[in-house]
């Protein structure tokens, strides 16, 4: 990949996220946040990326990420999300959910709000494994199988679903403003509707066969019924939550745990995944070719379709290319975006043509020229 900047930061990076930019403005992503794990002192850090240009004095790029500020974080940063332009929410291995505020003028971070033991067992704290934001709402999930709904600037807890799961909930995403999806270590995807008073999922979807843990989830930005998940065995699953209880398609992807999956927010025919195996893949879904194939570095691999949708049962104009009834004629091209061998790629985020990822090799990689 052209113009990729590697920044060595002397800490293992567990999470990385771009600060959102207004879709109305033509502003490019220029600020991102990272969280670290497995270090003596973990941190939340804010970074800036300038325009890429070659200096006249040195044969190097000026576009390296520059640290603006950081703040010590209690425990490993298990998840990190921007609540808005100034506030960042983190999930901690100590069970805490914390809102940090980035002060743009002074370039400092401070703790704006904290729920210190949101997730816990009877004998002590339980790691908070994931958070998702839809300002002002924040939802957290944990190893304790609990789902908690918070509201920024509100001290108490709005809603708790105790025993939502008998296993670890690994990740959560909003499906609609009142609905969230969770994935767990039993290979299940559960839909929760906060309008319902009963503490039970409104829908359960699951992988068949062995219970392979699902580690990550993301929903299609335009069609909320389409969901992608990544599993412990590196398989990418595409689901249609309206149809049946099994995935629409399974694609053998990585050779180890898939840690994150993200649809491109404005061009969702492009999808990105990262893994314990040290790879970061860009998936491009292009339909219309005559030969069914899954192109992976020149190697064809079968896509296992589990579609339960009759070809004309859904308005064709609403079908994503990921669920096309002609998907057998489509083509998935995958590109590994990282040069050479790296340690586990724990997190990625993409916005516009800008991509950032963080690794156990204590490096942050940034590209400003993602072909989407």
N, C-alpha and C positions, 0 to 999 in steps of 0.2 A: 504494500500500500504506500502511495506517495505521501510525503510530508507527515510522517508520524513522529511525534515528539515523545521521547522517553525521559521521564523525570524520576530520578532515584531519591526517595524521601525518607529512608532509614526507619520505616515502619510498615508493617503489613497492612495493606488497605483492604478493608472488608466491604465498604460501600462507597459509591460515588454517584453524584447526581448533579445535573445542570440546574442552575437557577432558571426558573421559567422566564420567558420573554413574551411580551405582548404580541399576539398574532397580527394585530393591527399595524404595529410598527415593523420596519424592516431590520430591526436590530438583530445582530447575530449573537448567539450565546457567547458570553465572555466570562461568566463567573460559574464555578462549580464548587461543590462541597465534597469532602471525603470524611470517612470515619475509619478508625483503625481497630485492630484486634490483636490479641496474643502478644502485646508489648507490655513492658513494665509500666509505662504510663500511656494509656490510650488517649486519643485526641479526636476532636471534631475540628476540621480545618477548612478554611475558605481560600480558594485559589482564583487567580485571574489569568486569562490567556489573552495576550495582545495579538495584533496582526502579525502574520508570518512574513518575515522579510530577512533577506541575507544582509548581514552587516558588512561594511566595507573593510573593517579592520580584521575581522576574524571569519574564518570559513565555517560558520555555524549559523543556526537559525536563532532568531531572537524570540521565537514564539514559545519558548519553554514556559510552562506554568509557573507563576510567581506566587509565593505564599503571602496572603494578605493578613491573616490572623488565625489563631487557633485557641482552643480551650480544652482543658483536661476533661476527660470523660470517665466517669466511674464505670468500670467494667468494659467488656468488649462492645463495640458498636455493632449490634446485630442487624439493624436496619436504619435507614436515614431517608427522609423525604422532606422536600420543601413544602411548607404550609402555604406560604405566599412569598412575595418578593424579599421579605426581611426575615422571616422566621423558618426555622428548621426543626423538625421533630426527629428524635432518635429513640431507638429501642435498645435496651441494655441487657447484657447477660446477668445483671443484678436484679432484673425484673422491673426496672424503672422506665418510665416514659418521660422524656424531657423535651421542652421547647426552648431552643436557643434563639436569641435575637442577634442578627448581624447589623451593627451600627455602621452605616456606610460612611458617614463623615469622619469618624475616628478610626475606622477599620479595626473594630474590636468585636468580640463575641461576649454575650452574657447569658446567664440562665434566666429566662423569662417566666418559666413555670415548670413544675415537676410533680409527677405522681410517683413517689419514690418506691413503693412496693406494690405496683399495680398487679404484677403477676407473682404468685407465691404458692408454695405448698404449706401444709400444716406445720412442717418442720423448718421452714425457711423460704428464702426467695427462689423463684423459678425464672429462668431466662425469658425475656420478652423477645420473641423471634421475628416479629414483623409489625410494621405500622403502615397505614395508608391514610391519606389526607384528602378531604373534600371540604375546604375551608367554609365554616369554622369547625366542621366535624373531623375528629381523628378516631380511627379504630385501631386497636392493638390486639395481637394474638400472642399466645405463649406456649411454652413447653407444658404448662399446667392445663392445657386444653380449654382455656378461658378466652372469651371474646369480650372486649371492653370498648364501649363508646364514650368518648370524651368530647368536650367542646372547648375550644381555645377561649381563654379569659374566664372560664368557669372552673372553680376550684374542685368541685365534686365530680363524681363519676355519673354520667347520664344514664348508662345502662350496662349491666353486666350479664353475660350469658355464662353461668357457671356450668362446668361439665359439658361444654359444647362438643367436646371430643374426649375420647378415652385415650387418645394418642397425642403426640406433639402436633400442633398446628404450625406449619412451616412458613406460610405466607398468606397474605390477604390482599384483595383488590376490590374497589368499588365496581359494581355492575351498573347500578343506577344510584340516585341520590339516597335511596332508603334501603338498598340491597348491597350486600357484600358477598364475595366468593372466598372460601378458604380451601387450602390444600393441606393434607396431613400425611403422616407416616404410614398410613394404611393404603395409600394410593387412591384416596377419595377426594372428590371435589364437592364441596357443600355450598349451597346457596342459602343465605340468611336474609330475612326480611324484617327490618326493625319495626315495621308497622304492626307486626304480629306480636302479641304479648307472650305467647308460649315460647319456651326456650328450645325449640326444635327447628332443624333446617327445613326449608320449604321444598328442597330438592337435594338428592344425593346422586352423584355420578361417580363411577369408579372404573378403574382398570380391571380387566378380567384376569383370572389366573393368580399368579403369585402376587402378594401384597408388596408392591415396589413403592417406596416412599416418593411422594411428589414434593419437590423442594421450592418450586417457583411457579408463578401464575401471572398472566397479563391478559387483558381483554382488548379486542379490536377497538380502535379509537372511534370508529364510525358505526360499527354494528356490534352492539354490546352482547349479543347472543353468541358471538364467536370468541372463543377463549383458547389460549395456548398455555400449556404447562410443560415443565421439564422435570425429569425423574432422576432417581438415584443411579439408574443404569444408563443415563445419558440420552434417553429417548425423548424426542419432541412429540407432544400430543396436541392435536387440534380437536376442539370440542365444539358442538353446537348445543347449547344448553336447552334449546327448545325441543330437541329431538332425541328421544331415547335416553339411555343412561350410560352409554359407552362412548369412547372417543370416536370422532369421525375418521381420523387418520393417525397412524403411528409412524414416525420416521426415525430410523436409527441415526443418531447424530454423533454424540461424543462418546468417548471410551470410558468416561468416569462421570461422577455426579455433575448434573447441569445445575449451576447455581442461580442463573437469572435468564429470563426470556423477556424480550421487549419488542412489540410491534413498533415500527417507526410511527411517530405520532401524526404525521401529515401524509405519509405515503405507505399505508399498511400492507402493500404487497411486498414490502421489505420487512424482514424480521431479523433479530439479532439474539444470539445465545452465547453464553460463556460457561466454562467448565473447569473442574478440578484437573482435567488433563492438560491444561495450559493453553487451550485454544479459545479463540473468539470468532464465531462464525457469523457471516452476513448471508442471509437466505433471501434470494430473489425469486418470487413466484411469478412466472410468466406463462400465460396460457396461450394455446393456439398452435403449438408445434404438433407434428404428426406422430412423433415417436415418444411413447411414455418413458420417461427417464428421470432419474434423480442424480444430477451431475455433481459429483463430489471429487474435486481434484482430478477430473478425467475418468472417474470410476462410476459406473452406473449401479445404483442400489434401488431395490424395490421399495415403493411406498405401500404400506399395508393400509388399505382403505377399509374402514369399519362403518361406512355410511349406512344409515337407516332411513335416509331420505329418498322418497320416490323422485325420479328425475323432474317431474313437473308439479310437485306438491307445494312448491314455494315460488312466489313471484320471482321470475328469473332476474329481474332488474335489481332485486335486493340481495342477490347471492354474491358473496365475496369470492374472489378467485381461490381463497383457501378452502371453500366449500363447494366449488363449482361441480355440477353434475358431470362436467366434461373434464374433471381433474385428471383422468387417466391420459388425456391428451396434453396435459400441461407439463411444465418443466420446472423443477426446483434447482436453481444453481446456488451452490454454496462456495463461499470464499473464506479462507482463514485469514483474518485481518492482521494478525500479529506476526512479525518476522521471527523466524527461528523458534527455538524451544523456550518456553517460559514456565514458571511455576504456576500454581492454580490461579486462574482468572476468576476472582470472586464476585465482581460486580461490573456492570456497564451501564451507560446511559447514552442516548442519542437524541439530538435535537437539531433540526435542519440538516446541514451537512457535517455537523460537529458530533464527534463521538469521543467519549472518555471511558477508560476502564482502569481498574485497580487490581493489583496482584499480591500474592504471597512473596513474590520476589522483591518486595519493597519498592515497586515502581508504579508510576502512573503513566499511561499512554494516552496521548491526545491526537486525534486526526481532525482536520477541518475540511477534508475533501472526500467525504463518504459519497460514493456514487448512488444517489437515490433520486 
